[in-house]
Amino acid sequence: MTNTTASTPAASFGLLILRIVVGAVFAAHGAQKIFEFTIPGTIGSFSDMGVPLPEVAAPVVAFVELIGGILLILGLFARPIGVLLAVDMIVALIAVHLPAGLWVGEGGYEFVAVLGAAALALAFTGAGRLSLDGAFLRGRVPAWMS
């Protein structure tokens, strides 16, 4: 099955831009959790925010964001990565940001909502033609993965 979602040059470039920007933001946030805050610091933050099982959630979220962001930039396994990142943002929205309202400056959910929606859009559309999925994996993996 061929990915026809990005069949026009404009759609292909649109998906490329979306993947690069969203992937870079996720990768930066994952790197921040791992290298700046450190995993123990992120566990502490998750615990303070009331995230369930912070010892498990913190490293999982940090590495999903870092590796998932990099894979989005490359356009590799965009559909499953998009789902994982969207779930990450839904949990962040519900567990942390929803009670603070919409505005990010007040700890609200606007930023995680946009990131989650963008990740979900990539899960539905795939990476497009200008991607490693499009270049190397077409026809070699199930369509839902690329």
HUBELPE-V979554 format. One line per field, one symbol per residue. ss: DSSP state (a for helix, b for strand, c for the rest). phi: phi as a letter, one per 30 degrees, with the letter a starting at -180 (. if undefined). Layout:
# HUBELPE-V979554
ss: ???
phi: ???
This chain:
# HUBELPE-V979554
ss: ccccccccaaaaaaaaaaaaaaaaaaaaaaaaaaaaccaaaaaaaaaaaccccaaaaaaaaaaaaaaaaaaaaacccaaaaaaaaaaaaaaaaaaaaaaacccaaacccaaaaaaaaaaaaaaaaccccccaaaaaacccccaaac
phi: .cdcecdceddddddddeddddddddddddddddccdiddddeddddddiddhddcdddddeddddddddddedichddddededddedddddddbceddiddddcidceddddddddddeddddididdadeddcceicbeedcc
